[in-house]
Amino acid sequence: MSGLQPQGRPAKPRVGLFVTCLVDLMRPSVGFAAVKLLEDAGCIVDAPVQTCCGQPAYNSGDRGTTRDLAMQVIEAFQGYDYVVAPSGSCAGMIKAHYPELFEEDPNWRAKADALGAKTYELTSFLVDVLGVTTVDASYDGAVTYHDSCSGLRELGVKRQPRKLLASVQGLTLVEMQDSDVCCGFGGTFAVKYSDISGAIVEAKAKNIEESRAPTVLAGDLGCLMNMAGKLSRDGKPVQVRHVAEVLAGMVDEPPIGATKGPHSA
């Protein structure tokens, strides 16, 4: 990778990787891809013992459990220069919502503010903080990109993944219609309002198919699993991958929701 070193940033930033629950349990390859990208950019990467960011509890109105989980995350990551997550959803939870959990506790509010100030979604960190402009990867064919809600609306993640994808050899980005419209996952929303969620992902799958790109990428595993499930149920041969896997050149794993594919080993 090539990039810049903004004044005041450590030459070898210590990054705590917030792996996320879904990556840990469902798609560990995304975590390894994130580590590769960060190390290639000159970071020292560690994945401390960690727990859920608390978003499911938060979305369900359980502020007590959310605060307990947030305290564990704050303590686990306090010693790092930066905290990076391959998920706009989890990064947004830490950055945007942790501080409001502790409005009546000045001590923990200060800790939450400090953690939020150094927390980033993966592609945003690479582009906006490290100044990365290219990645050493190749991918044969066209892809389309889904902008996940939390990353886009809470963190402003839109141009950063596209900037990095533009440097991938052999890759062509084809924009789908309404790329910035929800896929219908929304965490617990998909469980509480399954009919509405199903209608939303049906529209998203239609836009993906009409792009004619054989691969769809995104930066949040929840969205990717939701879209992959719909595409698979409809018998559509679209590959679904996390953007980090493509940027890192780590596409030996079968696409999400598939057991084999043209890019699998």
C-alpha positions as CSV (number, residue, x, y, z in Angstrom):
1,M,0.0,0.0,0.0
2,S,1.0,3.6,-0.5
3,G,-0.2,6.4,1.8
4,L,0.6,9.4,3.8
5,Q,1.6,9.9,7.4
6,P,-0.3,12.9,8.9
7,Q,1.7,15.0,11.4
8,G,1.2,13.8,14.9
9,R,0.2,10.2,14.1
10,P,2.5,7.4,15.4
11,A,4.8,5.9,12.9
12,K,3.5,2.5,13.9
13,P,0.0,3.0,15.3
14,R,-1.2,0.4,17.7
15,V,-4.6,-0.7,16.5
16,G,-7.1,-2.7,18.6
17,L,-9.2,-4.7,16.1
18,F,-12.8,-4.9,17.2
19,V,-13.6,-8.1,15.5
20,T,-17.4,-8.0,15.9
21,C,-19.6,-11.0,16.9
22,L,-20.7,-11.9,13.4
23,V,-17.2,-11.9,12.0
24,D,-16.0,-14.0,14.9
25,L,-18.8,-16.5,14.7
26,M,-19.8,-16.5,11.0
27,R,-16.9,-15.2,8.8
28,P,-13.5,-15.1,10.5
29,S,-11.9,-14.5,7.1
30,V,-13.1,-10.9,7.3
31,G,-11.1,-10.4,10.5
32,F,-7.9,-11.9,9.0
33,A,-8.4,-9.7,5.9
34,A,-8.8,-6.6,8.2
35,V,-5.5,-7.5,10.0
36,K,-3.7,-7.9,6.7
37,L,-4.9,-4.5,5.4
38,L,-3.9,-2.8,8.6
39,E,-0.5,-4.4,8.9
40,D,0.2,-3.7,5.2
41,A,-0.6,0.0,6.0
42,G,2.1,-0.1,8.8
43,C,0.0,-0.7,11.9
44,I,0.7,-3.0,14.8
45,V,-2.6,-4.9,15.2
46,D,-3.9,-6.7,18.3
47,A,-7.3,-8.3,19.0
48,P,-7.8,-8.1,22.7
49,V,-10.3,-10.3,24.6
50,Q,-13.6,-8.6,23.8
51,T,-17.3,-8.9,23.9
52,C,-20.3,-7.7,21.9
53,C,-20.5,-4.0,21.4
54,G,-24.0,-4.1,22.9
55,Q,-26.0,-3.1,19.8
56,P,-28.6,-5.8,20.0
57,A,-29.4,-5.0,23.6
58,Y,-29.4,-1.3,22.8
59,N,-31.8,-1.7,19.9
60,S,-34.1,-3.7,22.1
61,G,-34.2,-0.9,24.8
62,D,-32.1,-2.8,27.4
63,R,-29.8,0.1,28.4
64,G,-28.5,-1.7,31.5
65,T,-27.1,-4.6,29.6
66,T,-25.8,-2.3,27.0
67,R,-23.9,-0.2,29.6
68,D,-22.4,-3.4,31.1
69,L,-21.1,-4.5,27.7
70,A,-19.9,-1.0,26.8
71,M,-17.9,-0.8,30.0
72,Q,-16.1,-4.1,29.1
73,V,-15.3,-2.8,25.6
74,I,-14.1,0.6,26.9
75,E,-11.7,-1.2,29.3
76,A,-10.5,-3.7,26.8
77,F,-9.5,-1.0,24.2
78,Q,-8.4,1.9,26.3
79,G,-4.6,1.3,25.7
80,Y,-4.6,1.5,21.9
81,D,-4.0,4.4,19.6
82,Y,-7.0,3.5,17.5
83,V,-9.9,1.1,17.5
84,V,-10.9,-0.3,14.1
85,A,-13.9,-2.5,13.2
86,P,-14.7,-4.1,9.8
87,S,-18.2,-2.9,10.4
88,G,-19.8,0.5,10.2
89,S,-22.6,-0.8,12.5
90,C,-20.4,-1.7,15.5
91,A,-18.1,1.2,14.9
92,G,-21.1,3.5,14.9
93,M,-22.4,2.0,18.1
94,I,-19.1,2.7,19.9
95,K,-18.6,6.2,18.4
96,A,-22.1,7.6,18.3
97,H,-24.0,5.8,21.0
98,Y,-21.6,4.9,23.8
99,P,-21.3,8.5,25.1
100,E,-25.1,8.8,25.5
101,L,-25.2,5.7,27.6
102,F,-23.2,7.5,30.3
103,E,-24.8,11.0,30.4
104,E,-25.3,10.8,34.1
105,D,-21.8,9.4,34.9
106,P,-19.1,11.9,34.1
107,N,-16.2,9.4,34.7
108,W,-17.6,6.8,32.3
109,R,-18.8,9.5,29.9
110,A,-15.2,10.8,29.5
111,K,-14.0,7.3,28.9
112,A,-16.7,6.7,26.3
113,D,-15.9,10.0,24.6
114,A,-12.2,9.1,24.4
115,L,-12.9,5.7,22.9
116,G,-15.4,7.1,20.4
117,A,-12.8,9.7,19.3
118,K,-10.4,7.0,18.2
119,T,-12.8,4.4,16.8
120,Y,-13.2,4.0,13.0
121,E,-14.7,1.7,10.4
122,L,-12.0,-0.1,8.5
123,T,-12.1,1.6,5.1
124,S,-12.6,5.0,6.7
125,F,-9.5,4.4,8.9
126,L,-7.4,3.3,6.0
127,V,-8.3,6.3,3.8
128,D,-9.1,9.1,6.2
129,V,-6.6,8.5,8.9
130,L,-3.7,6.6,7.3
131,G,-4.1,8.2,3.8
132,V,-4.0,4.9,2.0
133,T,-4.6,5.3,-1.7
134,T,-3.9,1.8,-3.2
135,V,-4.1,-1.8,-2.1
136,D,-2.1,-4.7,-3.5
137,A,-4.9,-6.9,-4.7
138,S,-6.6,-8.2,-7.8
139,Y,-10.1,-9.4,-8.5
140,D,-11.3,-10.6,-11.9
141,G,-14.7,-9.0,-12.8
142,A,-17.3,-6.5,-12.0
143,V,-18.7,-5.8,-8.5
144,T,-21.5,-3.7,-7.2
145,Y,-21.5,-2.1,-3.7
146,H,-24.1,-1.8,-1.0
147,D,-23.8,1.2,1.4
148,S,-24.7,-0.1,4.9
149,C,-27.0,2.2,6.8
150,S,-24.9,2.7,10.0
151,G,-21.6,3.2,8.2
152,L,-23.1,5.7,5.7
153,R,-25.4,7.7,8.0
154,E,-23.5,7.6,11.3
155,L,-19.9,7.6,10.0
156,G,-20.0,9.0,6.5
157,V,-18.6,5.9,4.9
158,K,-19.3,6.0,1.2
159,R,-16.3,7.2,-0.9
160,Q,-13.7,5.4,1.1
161,P,-14.4,1.8,0.0
162,R,-14.9,3.0,-3.6
163,K,-11.5,4.8,-3.5
164,L,-9.8,1.6,-2.4
165,L,-11.7,-0.6,-4.8
166,A,-10.6,1.6,-7.7
167,S,-7.0,0.4,-7.1
168,V,-7.8,-3.3,-7.2
169,Q,-6.4,-4.8,-10.4
170,G,-9.0,-6.3,-12.8
171,L,-12.0,-5.0,-10.7
172,T,-14.8,-2.9,-12.3
173,L,-17.3,-1.2,-10.0
174,V,-20.8,-1.0,-11.3
175,E,-23.1,1.1,-9.2
176,M,-26.5,-0.4,-8.5
177,Q,-29.7,1.7,-8.2
178,D,-30.3,2.9,-4.6
179,S,-27.0,1.6,-3.3
180,D,-27.5,3.8,-0.2
181,V,-31.0,2.3,0.6
182,C,-31.3,-0.2,3.5
183,C,-31.1,-3.9,2.7
184,G,-33.7,-4.7,5.4
185,F,-31.5,-6.3,8.0
186,G,-31.3,-3.6,10.6
187,G,-30.2,-6.0,13.4
188,T,-33.2,-6.8,15.5
189,F,-35.4,-5.0,13.0
190,A,-35.3,-8.1,10.7
191,V,-36.6,-10.2,13.6
192,K,-39.3,-7.8,14.9
193,Y,-40.6,-6.7,11.5
194,S,-39.8,-9.7,9.3
195,D,-42.5,-8.9,6.6
196,I,-41.2,-5.4,6.2
197,S,-37.6,-6.6,6.2
198,G,-38.4,-9.2,3.6
199,A,-39.9,-6.6,1.3
200,I,-36.9,-4.3,1.6
201,V,-34.4,-7.0,0.9
202,E,-36.5,-8.1,-2.1
203,A,-36.1,-4.6,-3.6
204,K,-32.4,-4.7,-2.8
205,A,-31.9,-8.1,-4.4
206,K,-33.6,-6.8,-7.5
207,N,-31.3,-3.8,-7.8
208,I,-28.3,-6.1,-7.3
209,E,-29.5,-8.4,-10.1
210,E,-30.2,-5.5,-12.4
211,S,-26.7,-4.1,-12.0
212,R,-25.5,-7.3,-13.7
213,A,-22.5,-7.4,-11.6
214,P,-21.7,-11.0,-10.6
215,T,-20.5,-9.9,-7.1
216,V,-21.9,-7.7,-4.5
217,L,-19.8,-6.2,-1.7
218,A,-20.5,-4.3,1.5
219,G,-18.8,-3.4,4.8
220,D,-21.2,-5.0,7.3
221,L,-21.6,-8.7,7.7
222,G,-25.2,-8.5,8.8
223,C,-26.2,-6.8,5.6
224,L,-24.1,-9.3,3.6
225,M,-25.7,-12.3,5.2
226,N,-29.2,-10.8,4.7
227,M,-28.6,-10.1,1.0
228,A,-26.9,-13.5,0.5
229,G,-29.8,-15.3,2.0
230,K,-32.3,-13.6,-0.2
231,L,-30.2,-14.1,-3.4
232,S,-29.7,-17.7,-2.5
233,R,-33.4,-18.4,-1.9
234,D,-34.2,-16.8,-5.2
235,G,-31.6,-19.0,-7.0
236,K,-29.5,-16.0,-8.1
237,P,-25.8,-16.8,-8.8
238,V,-24.5,-13.6,-7.3
239,Q,-21.4,-13.9,-5.1
240,V,-21.6,-12.0,-1.8
241,R,-18.4,-10.8,-0.1
242,H,-17.1,-8.4,2.5
243,V,-15.2,-5.6,0.9
244,A,-12.2,-6.3,3.2
245,E,-11.7,-9.7,1.7
246,V,-11.5,-8.3,-1.8
247,L,-9.2,-5.4,-0.8
248,A,-6.9,-7.8,1.0
249,G,-6.8,-10.2,-1.9
250,M,-8.2,-12.9,0.3
251,V,-10.9,-14.5,-1.7
252,D,-10.1,-18.2,-1.3
253,E,-13.0,-18.6,1.1
254,P,-16.3,-19.4,-0.7
255,P,-18.7,-16.5,-1.0
256,I,-21.0,-15.8,1.9
257,G,-23.8,-18.3,1.9
258,A,-22.1,-20.6,-0.6
259,T,-20.2,-23.8,-0.2
260,K,-18.1,-23.3,-3.4
261,G,-17.6,-20.8,-6.1
262,P,-15.3,-19.7,-8.9
263,H,-13.0,-17.9,-6.5
264,S,-12.8,-20.7,-3.9
265,A,-9.7,-22.8,-3.4
